[in-house]
């Protein structure tokens, strides 16, 4: 019989002393999906992962895997009985085993030829095929992290838990490996939960992303919706680059600002406040020699194919804009831009993070 959710996290609370690291957390994960818990340090995401793994007791709530309770305040199924794979930040490799033997550690019940085939295939996909005879201490931190990933994937666990799995990798490698791991998980139908503070990692791997703050989830959505339709100011601030400019709502689809009337699909048409802050992302501000908006380049950051410019308007308001890198302007130059805002994201002015959290979870 098929199940709707492989993992159910039901209103769990975890404490360290009197402090609540996780506070009433709820989410469900469908079989074969990849879920990411994304948030700043101290938001409770690693504690939640430890609770799912069986390393952290619950003060309240319940965790179920394939419908079976594995954690309650009165019950804690040991980690080794949960049939999970786990990738830790500190790798946790067996120091006395070579790389190939580390990867094969969970394959003792396979025959030798299948075990060798599985190990060799994973070493190749992780770009480790030349390192199978080395010991962990002979590897770089990034190489050790890739061995830990390969070891966790080898037994094809029913649920894979990953704690910042790409944190020690350089940018090029983490981008390539993120795609590789995503493809491996989908290829083998492995359900996974990853925690990270890096939105790029979450967006590359995640079918769904939960944005966490103060032990709870503020928004559970697809990466596209989290970026384009944040439900709270905290999420809007945390995800992507962007600035807020002051505006006045003049209709269900329009806001009047110093940049002119901005029209787009309003993500919260029932918002009653007339005075609002409008979120402007860098991809909303397009270079245009004939654009109506003139601004001075006050900062630039080269990003390869693009350059991220900080632009200052005559009023002192700043905007961010991505230009193709062949448009190489200098600090102090004046440029013209236009707005193209498809998703009109607005919040009442001066709304606090606590108020945003309350409205997001209401």
VOPAGU-2260 file (C-alpha; in pm, 1 decimal, decimal comma):
REM VOPAGU-2260
SITE   aa  ch    i         X         Y         Z
SITE  UNK   A    0       0,0       0,0       0,0
SITE  UNK   A    1     140,4     337,3    -100,4
SITE  UNK   A    2     176,6     610,3     158,8
SITE  UNK   A    3     113,7     981,0     107,7
SITE  UNK   A    4     398,5    1098,5     330,1
SITE  UNK   A    5     720,8     914,6     406,4
SITE  UNK   A    6     807,9    1158,8     686,0
SITE  UNK   A    7     563,8    1342,6     913,8
SITE  UNK   A    8     690,0    1599,2    1164,4
SITE  UNK   A    9     388,6    1676,5    1381,1
SITE  UNK   A   10     400,8    1981,7    1611,1
SITE  UNK   A   11     739,3    1896,0    1763,6
SITE  UNK   A   12     916,3    2096,2    2032,8
SITE  UNK   A   13    1280,6    2041,4    2132,0
SITE  UNK   A   14    1446,4    2207,5    2428,7
SITE  UNK   A   15    1798,7    2270,7    2551,9
SITE  UNK   A   16    1734,8    2338,4    2917,4
SITE  UNK   A   17    1463,9    2605,7    2924,7
SITE  UNK   A   18    1538,9    2725,8    2570,7
SITE  UNK   A   19    1315,4    2605,9    2289,3
SITE  UNK   A   20    1535,1    2534,3    1987,9
SITE  UNK   A   21    1234,2    2399,7    1794,5
SITE  UNK   A   22     886,9    2522,9    1882,8
SITE  UNK   A   23     575,9    2358,8    1737,4
SITE  UNK   A   24     736,6    2256,2    1407,6
SITE  UNK   A   25     516,0    2093,0    1143,0
SITE  UNK   A   26     593,4    1960,8     795,5
SITE  UNK   A   27     543,0    1649,3     582,1
SITE  UNK   A   28     765,7    1498,9     312,0
SITE  UNK   A   29     630,2    1292,1      21,9
SITE  UNK   A   30     815,7     979,2     -97,2
SITE  UNK   A   31    1085,0    1060,6    -352,8
SITE  UNK   A   32    1088,5    1434,5    -283,1
SITE  UNK   A   33    1378,8    1648,8    -166,1
SITE  UNK   A   34    1300,0    1898,6     107,4
SITE  UNK   A   35    1525,0    2172,9     240,9
SITE  UNK   A   36    1504,2    2351,6     574,1
SITE  UNK   A   37    1664,8    2690,1     511,3
SITE  UNK   A   38    1743,1    2957,0     764,7
SITE  UNK   A   39    2010,0    3153,0     952,6
SITE  UNK   A   40    2229,7    3009,0    1226,5
SITE  UNK   A   41    2035,5    2939,8    1545,2
SITE  UNK   A   42    1695,2    2902,9    1377,1
SITE  UNK   A   43    1654,8    2539,0    1488,4
SITE  UNK   A   44    1705,9    2362,0    1156,1
SITE  UNK   A   45    1989,9    2132,6    1271,1
SITE  UNK   A   46    1802,4    2045,5    1591,1
SITE  UNK   A   47    1503,4    1946,0    1377,5
SITE  UNK   A   48    1725,9    1722,8    1164,4
SITE  UNK   A   49    1878,4    1561,8    1474,8
SITE  UNK   A   50    1528,6    1492,5    1605,2
SITE  UNK   A   51    1432,2    1319,3    1279,2
SITE  UNK   A   52    1752,9    1113,4    1297,6
SITE  UNK   A   53    1683,5    1008,8    1656,6
SITE  UNK   A   54    1967,1    1200,1    1823,5
SITE  UNK   A   55    1742,5    1462,1    1986,1
SITE  UNK   A   56    1453,9    1391,0    2223,7
SITE  UNK   A   57    1116,3    1560,4    2188,8
SITE  UNK   A   58     947,6    1768,4    2457,7
SITE  UNK   A   59     623,4    1767,1    2256,3
SITE  UNK   A   60     484,7    1628,7    1933,7
SITE  UNK   A   61     553,2    1322,6    1721,8
SITE  UNK   A   62     772,3    1213,6    1428,3
SITE  UNK   A   63     650,5     935,0    1200,5
SITE  UNK   A   64     838,2     753,1     924,4
SITE  UNK   A   65     620,4     556,0     682,1
SITE  UNK   A   66     332,6     608,5     924,6
SITE  UNK   A   67     514,5     453,8    1222,3
SITE  UNK   A   68     594,3     672,2    1527,1
SITE  UNK   A   69     970,3     688,5    1582,5
SITE  UNK   A   70     982,5     983,1    1825,1
SITE  UNK   A   71     743,5    1102,3    2093,9
SITE  UNK   A   72     814,7    1247,6    2440,0
SITE  UNK   A   73     783,6     890,5    2571,5
SITE  UNK   A   74     939,3     695,2    2282,8
SITE  UNK   A   75    1268,6     725,7    2095,0
SITE  UNK   A   76    1352,3     464,5    1832,6
SITE  UNK   A   77    1735,9     450,3    1814,0
SITE  UNK   A   78    1897,9     605,0    1503,6
SITE  UNK   A   79    2035,2     270,9    1382,5
SITE  UNK   A   80    1681,2     126,3    1364,2
SITE  UNK   A   81    1536,8     408,2    1150,8
SITE  UNK   A   82    1693,4     296,3     818,4
SITE  UNK   A   83    1823,1     644,1     749,5
SITE  UNK   A   84    2128,3     780,8     576,4
SITE  UNK   A   85    2298,4    1076,9     742,5
SITE  UNK   A   86    2556,8    1326,2     617,9
SITE  UNK   A   87    2706,3    1529,3     900,8
SITE  UNK   A   88    2887,7    1861,4     882,0
SITE  UNK   A   89    3197,1    1698,4    1034,6
SITE  UNK   A   90    3184,3    1404,5     785,2
SITE  UNK   A   91    3217,6    1132,9    1059,0
SITE  UNK   A   92    3424,3     904,3     836,0
SITE  UNK   A   93    3591,0     590,7     967,0
SITE  UNK   A   94    3955,7     699,1    1001,4
SITE  UNK   A   95    4097,1     344,4     982,0
SITE  UNK   A   96    3919,4     262,7     653,4
SITE  UNK   A   97    4020,2     366,1     303,6
SITE  UNK   A   98    3784,0     577,4      94,6
SITE  UNK   A   99    3637,9     283,0     -97,0
SITE  UNK   A  100    3584,4      88,2     224,6
SITE  UNK   A  101    3414,9     389,4     385,9
SITE  UNK   A  102    3170,3     405,8      95,8
SITE  UNK   A  103    3110,5      28,6     117,7
SITE  UNK   A  104    3053,2      35,3     494,6
SITE  UNK   A  105    2674,6       3,8     464,1
SITE  UNK   A  106    2683,3    -260,6     190,6
SITE  UNK   A  107    2797,1    -563,4     389,5
SITE  UNK   A  108    2494,1    -769,4     282,2
SITE  UNK   A  109    2557,7    -721,6     -92,2
SITE  UNK   A  110    2764,2    -969,9    -286,8
SITE  UNK   A  111    3114,3    -854,1    -367,6
SITE  UNK   A  112    3063,0    -776,2    -737,2
SITE  UNK   A  113    2750,9    -563,5    -676,4
SITE  UNK   A  114    2921,9    -390,2    -384,1
SITE  UNK   A  115    3223,1    -305,1    -601,0
SITE  UNK   A  116    2997,6    -180,4    -880,3
SITE  UNK   A  117    2802,3      44,7    -641,9
SITE  UNK   A  118    3117,2     187,1    -483,3
SITE  UNK   A  119    3294,4     249,7    -813,0
SITE  UNK   A  120    2988,1     418,2    -960,1
SITE  UNK   A  121    2953,0     655,8    -665,6
SITE  UNK   A  122    3325,5     733,9    -654,0
SITE  UNK   A  123    3312,7     828,9   -1021,3
SITE  UNK   A  124    3005,4    1051,7    -982,9
SITE  UNK   A  125    3161,6    1224,4    -683,2
SITE  UNK   A  126    3490,7    1274,2    -872,6
SITE  UNK   A  127    3671,4    1047,2    -625,8
SITE  UNK   A  128    3759,6     753,3    -850,1
SITE  UNK   A  129    4135,3     820,1    -816,7
SITE  UNK   A  130    4116,7     837,5    -434,0
SITE  UNK   A  131    3965,2     500,6    -342,4
SITE  UNK   A  132    4286,4     371,7    -177,0
SITE  UNK   A  133    4349,7     679,1      36,9
SITE  UNK   A  134    4261,7     723,4     402,5
SITE  UNK   A  135    4038,1    1011,6     521,3
SITE  UNK   A  136    4328,7    1204,2     676,0
SITE  UNK   A  137    4493,9    1216,6     333,1
SITE  UNK   A  138    4198,2    1405,0     182,6
SITE  UNK   A  139    4095,2    1768,9     178,5
SITE  UNK   A  140    3783,7    1875,8     366,3
SITE  UNK   A  141    3587,5    1893,4      42,1
SITE  UNK   A  142    3698,7    1544,3     -59,7
SITE  UNK   A  143    3601,2    1407,3     281,5
SITE  UNK   A  144    3259,1    1565,2     242,8
SITE  UNK   A  145    3208,5    1395,5     -93,0
SITE  UNK   A  146    3308,8    1058,7      59,4
SITE  UNK   A  147    3049,8    1113,2     333,6
SITE  UNK   A  148    2784,0    1183,4      70,0
SITE  UNK   A  149    2879,2     870,9    -127,6
SITE  UNK   A  150    2872,9     655,0     186,2
SITE  UNK   A  151    2527,2     781,6     282,9
SITE  UNK   A  152    2388,1     725,7     -68,1
SITE  UNK   A  153    2535,7     378,5    -118,9
SITE  UNK   A  154    2273,1     171,8      73,4
SITE  UNK   A  155    1990,4     371,1     -93,0
SITE  UNK   A  156    1829,0     460,7     240,4
SITE  UNK   A  157    1454,8     517,6     262,9
SITE  UNK   A  158    1530,3     866,6     395,2
SITE  UNK   A  159    1854,0    1064,9     359,2
SITE  UNK   A  160    1929,9    1347,0     604,9
SITE  UNK   A  161    2193,9    1604,2     513,0
SITE  UNK   A  162    2337,4    1872,8     741,1
SITE  UNK   A  163    2506,1    2147,7     533,2
SITE  UNK   A  164    2645,6    1884,7     291,4
SITE  UNK   A  165    2824,6    2132,6      61,9
SITE  UNK   A  166    2958,7    2378,6     319,1
SITE  UNK   A  167    3328,0    2292,3     267,1
SITE  UNK   A  168    3322,7    2291,9    -112,7
SITE  UNK   A  169    3436,4    2568,3    -343,2
SITE  UNK   A  170    3169,4    2741,4    -550,5
SITE  UNK   A  171    3227,9    2559,8    -880,4
SITE  UNK   A  172    3234,1    2217,2    -716,0
SITE  UNK   A  173    2927,8    2279,3    -498,5
SITE  UNK   A  174    2726,6    2387,6    -803,8
SITE  UNK   A  175    2824,6    2078,8   -1001,9
SITE  UNK   A  176    2790,4    1840,4    -707,2
SITE  UNK   A  177    2454,3    1987,3    -609,0
SITE  UNK   A  178    2315,3    1898,6    -951,5
SITE  UNK   A  179    2480,4    1553,6    -938,0
SITE  UNK   A  180    2334,1    1474,5    -595,3
SITE  UNK   A  181    1990,5    1596,1    -701,5
SITE  UNK   A  182    2004,3    1370,5   -1008,6
SITE  UNK   A  183    2121,4    1072,5    -799,2
SITE  UNK   A  184    1839,7    1115,9    -548,6
SITE  UNK   A  185    1579,0    1137,7    -824,9
SITE  UNK   A  186    1733,4     849,1   -1019,3
SITE  UNK   A  187    1706,7     616,4    -720,4
SITE  UNK   A  188    1384,9     760,0    -572,6
SITE  UNK   A  189    1554,1     850,9    -244,6
SITE  UNK   A  190    1360,9    1085,5     -16,5
SITE  UNK   A  191    1583,6    1350,4     142,3
SITE  UNK   A  192    1574,9    1632,0     394,3
SITE  UNK   A  193    1861,0    1883,2     391,2
SITE  UNK   A  194    1930,5    2172,9     624,3
SITE  UNK   A  195    2135,9    2467,1     504,3
SITE  UNK   A  196    2186,8    2839,8     547,2
SITE  UNK   A  197    2274,0    2874,0     176,9
SITE  UNK   A  198    1974,6    2949,4     -44,2
SITE  UNK   A  199    2157,7    2841,8    -361,0
SITE  UNK   A  200    2198,8    2488,4    -222,0
SITE  UNK   A  201    1833,7    2482,0    -116,6
SITE  UNK   A  202    1712,0    2603,9    -454,4
SITE  UNK   A  203    1925,3    2356,0    -652,8
SITE  UNK   A  204    1820,8    2050,3    -450,3
SITE  UNK   A  205    1483,3    2134,0    -303,3
SITE  UNK   A  206    1146,7    2040,2    -449,2
SITE  UNK   A  207    1008,2    2227,2    -149,0
SITE  UNK   A  208    1178,9    2467,2      88,9
SITE  UNK   A  209    1086,6    2555,9     446,2
SITE  UNK   A  210    1215,6    2894,6     563,9
SITE  UNK   A  211    1286,6    2871,6     937,4
SITE  UNK   A  212    1318,4    3134,5    1208,9
SITE  UNK   A  213    1304,0    3099,8    1587,6
SITE  UNK   A  214    1229,4    2728,7    1577,9
SITE  UNK   A  215     943,0    2733,5    1331,6
SITE  UNK   A  216     866,0    2746,6     960,3
SITE  UNK   A  217     751,1    3080,8     821,2
SITE  UNK   A  218     690,5    2961,6     465,4
SITE  UNK   A  219     673,5    2617,5     306,8
SITE  UNK   A  220     674,4    2639,8     -68,6
SITE  UNK   A  221     856,5    2576,9    -394,7
SITE  UNK   A  222    1186,5    2762,5    -444,7
SITE  UNK   A  223    1019,9    2972,2    -718,2
SITE  UNK   A  224     737,0    3085,1    -491,0
SITE  UNK   A  225     964,2    3149,0    -193,1
SITE  UNK   A  226    1170,0    3385,0    -410,1
SITE  UNK   A  227     889,7    3556,3    -602,2
SITE  UNK   A  228     605,7    3540,0    -349,5
SITE  UNK   A  229     748,4    3562,7       6,0
SITE  UNK   A  230     469,1    3557,7     262,4
SITE  UNK   A  231     652,8    3758,9     529,2
SITE  UNK   A  232     904,4    4037,5     539,7
SITE  UNK   A  233    1153,5    3806,9     710,8
SITE  UNK   A  234    1142,3    3567,7     414,4
SITE  UNK   A  235    1166,0    3857,6     167,7
SITE  UNK   A  236    1473,4    3990,7     349,4
SITE  UNK   A  237    1639,9    3651,3     386,5
SITE  UNK   A  238    1587,3    3520,4      33,4
SITE  UNK   A  239    1778,2    3677,8    -252,1
SITE  UNK   A  240    1897,2    4033,3    -281,9
SITE  UNK   A  241    1652,1    4316,5    -279,5
SITE  UNK   A  242    1560,5    4655,3    -140,3
SITE  UNK   A  243    1234,7    4805,3     -16,6
SITE  UNK   A  244    1100,4    5136,4    -142,9
SITE  UNK   A  245     806,8    5326,7       1,7
SITE  UNK   A  246     479,2    5335,6    -192,3
SITE  UNK   A  247     105,1    5398,3    -177,7
SITE  UNK   A  248    -143,5    5143,0    -303,0
SITE  UNK   A  249    -365,2    5291,0    -571,8
SITE  UNK   A  250    -544,8    4974,1    -680,4
SITE  UNK   A  251    -552,3    4597,7    -662,3
SITE  UNK   A  252    -254,2    4576,5    -898,9
SITE  UNK   A  253     -79,7    4912,2    -864,4
SITE  UNK   A  254     146,2    5096,9    -620,7
SITE  UNK   A  255     258,3    5457,8    -667,5
SITE  UNK   A  256     628,2    5511,8    -582,9
SITE  UNK   A  257     904,0    5762,0    -654,8
SITE  UNK   A  258     990,1    5538,9    -950,6
SITE  UNK   A  259     641,8    5584,2   -1089,0
SITE  UNK   A  260     337,3    5358,1   -1076,7
SITE  UNK   A  261     440,7    4992,1   -1044,2
SITE  UNK   A  262     190,1    4743,0   -1179,5
SITE  UNK   A  263     201,4    4369,8   -1131,0
SITE  UNK   A  264      32,2    4064,6    -984,3
SITE  UNK   A  265     -19,4    4154,0    -618,8
SITE  UNK   A  266      65,3    3858,0    -396,6
SITE  UNK   A  267    -164,1    3980,0    -115,1
SITE  UNK   A  268    -461,0    4161,5    -272,7
SITE  UNK   A  269    -650,0    4162,9      60,0
SITE  UNK   A  270    -385,5    4382,2     225,4
SITE  UNK   A  271    -568,7    4681,3     374,6
SITE  UNK   A  272    -278,9    4919,6     440,1
SITE  UNK   A  273    -242,2    5201,1     185,9
SITE  UNK   A  274     116,9    5287,3     278,2
SITE  UNK   A  275     343,3    4995,3     190,6
SITE  UNK   A  276     702,7    4892,7     132,2
SITE  UNK   A  277     758,5    4741,0    -211,9
SITE  UNK   A  278    1022,6    4471,9    -263,6
SITE  UNK   A  279    1242,7    4540,5    -566,3
SITE  UNK   A  280    1474,1    4255,1    -670,3
SITE  UNK   A  281    1781,8    4305,1    -891,7
SITE  UNK   A  282    1606,1    4117,1   -1173,1
SITE  UNK   A  283    1320,4    4371,8   -1153,8
SITE  UNK   A  284    1558,5    4654,2   -1254,2
SITE  UNK   A  285    1663,0    4623,8   -1617,4
SITE  UNK   A  286    1932,1    4825,0   -1798,7
SITE  UNK   A  287    1775,6    5043,8   -2067,4
SITE  UNK   A  288    1950,4    5337,7   -2242,4
SITE  UNK   A  289    1605,6    5488,5   -2296,8
SITE  UNK   A  290    1477,0    5407,2   -1947,3
SITE  UNK   A  291    1293,2    5673,1   -1748,7
SITE  UNK   A  292    1497,9    5616,0   -1432,8
SITE  UNK   A  293    1844,2    5772,5   -1401,2
SITE  UNK   A  294    2080,4    5652,3   -1127,8
SITE  UNK   A  295    2445,3    5671,5   -1027,2
SITE  UNK   A  296    2658,7    5359,5    -983,3
SITE  UNK   A  297    2770,5    5358,8    -619,4
SITE  UNK   A  298    2901,3    5000,6    -598,0
SITE  UNK   A  299    2960,0    4704,1    -826,7
SITE  UNK   A  300    3026,0    4333,2    -778,8
SITE  UNK   A  301    3150,6    4127,5   -1071,9
SITE  UNK   A  302    2976,5    3787,9   -1090,9
SITE  UNK   A  303    3106,2    3649,8   -1419,7
SITE  UNK   A  304    2818,1    3662,8   -1665,9
SITE  UNK   A  305    2658,3    3947,6   -1469,6
SITE  UNK   A  306    2759,3    4248,2   -1264,7
SITE  UNK   A  307    2552,0    4340,2    -960,1
SITE  UNK   A  308    2529,4    4719,1    -942,7
SITE  UNK   A  309    2415,1    4922,5    -645,7
SITE  UNK   A  310    2244,9    5225,6    -795,1
SITE  UNK   A  311    2168,7    5549,6    -610,7
SITE  UNK   A  312    1875,7    5764,5    -721,1
SITE  UNK   A  313    1880,7    6147,8    -693,1
SITE  UNK   A  314    1660,9    6112,9    -381,4
SITE  UNK   A  315    1923,7    5890,8    -213,3
SITE  UNK   A  316    1718,9    5573,2    -252,2
SITE  UNK   A  317    1926,8    5272,4    -358,4
SITE  UNK   A  318    1838,3    4993,9    -598,6
SITE  UNK   A  319    2016,4    4674,4    -702,0
SITE  UNK   A  320    2037,4    4568,7   -1065,0
SITE  UNK   A  321    2202,2    4287,6   -1260,7
SITE  UNK   A  322    2359,9    4400,4   -1589,2
SITE  UNK   A  323    2519,8    4171,4   -1845,7
SITE  UNK   A  324    2893,7    4184,3   -1772,7
SITE  UNK   A  325    2981,4    4332,4   -2111,8
SITE  UNK   A  326    2811,9    4652,2   -1981,7
SITE  UNK   A  327    3104,6    4743,9   -1759,2
SITE  UNK   A  328    3022,7    5071,5   -1586,4
SITE  UNK   A  329    3246,8    5237,0   -1327,8
SITE  UNK   A  330    3152,2    5365,5    -985,1
SITE  UNK   A  331    3027,5    5719,5   -1034,5
SITE  UNK   A  332    2886,1    5659,3   -1382,6
SITE  UNK   A  333    2524,4    5745,5   -1452,3
SITE  UNK   A  334    2303,7    5477,2   -1606,9
SITE  UNK   A  335    1941,6    5448,7   -1711,8
SITE  UNK   A  336    1714,4    5164,6   -1610,5
SITE  UNK   A  337    1350,4    5062,0   -1620,2
SITE  UNK   A  338    1138,5    4844,2   -1395,4
SITE  UNK   A  339     981,0    4514,9   -1494,9
SITE  UNK   A  340     801,3    4389,6   -1183,6
SITE  UNK   A  341     584,3    4086,1   -1254,7
SITE  UNK   A  342     539,5    3983,1    -891,1
SITE  UNK   A  343     436,8    4283,0    -684,1
SITE  UNK   A  344     546,5    4202,4    -328,3
SITE  UNK   A  345     435,4    4456,4     -67,1
SITE  UNK   A  346     425,7    4472,3     313,1
SITE  UNK   A  347     283,1    4726,9     555,9
SITE  UNK   A  348     551,2    4982,1     639,1
SITE  UNK   A  349     756,3    4923,4     951,3
SITE  UNK   A  350     630,8    4570,2    1011,6
SITE  UNK   A  351     852,9    4388,0    1261,6
SITE  UNK   A  352     991,7    4037,5    1218,9
SITE  UNK   A  353     769,2    3913,9    1503,4
SITE  UNK   A  354     459,8    4057,7    1333,8
SITE  UNK   A  355     567,1    3907,1    1001,1
SITE  UNK   A  356     605,8    3568,6    1170,0
SITE  UNK   A  357     260,0    3598,4    1326,8
SITE  UNK   A  358      96,1    3684,2     993,7
SITE  UNK   A  359     286,3    3409,1     810,8
SITE  UNK   A  360     175,1    3140,3    1055,1
SITE  UNK   A  361    -181,2    3269,5    1104,3
